């Protein structure tokens, strides 16, 4: 039906500033264009088909407070580090075989300290 790239509304980010009279106002922040838009769209479609989410490599995916929208991958190029999380089984996914002549998606190992 519709493509994932066309269904998503662009997210605007704002910065809150204060005036001399202490009133606050928000101004939009210009966002950088995605570095690899076609790969990002492919990743989102693949993860959605498998019921997974990709998070930034530095977060602890076992902590539910860190698995929030702000920590999800929004711009991805092939071989960028990430951590995969299964929404179905609610657990860390170390690797996903995707086929289609592409290398498997690998998660950054989690620390078991």
Secondary structure, DSSP 8 states (H G I E B T S, - for coil): ---HHHHS----EEEEEE-TTS-EEEEEE-----SSHHHHHHHHHHHHHHTEEEE-TTS-TTSTTT-SGGGB-SS--TT---EEEETTTTEEESEE---TT---EE-------
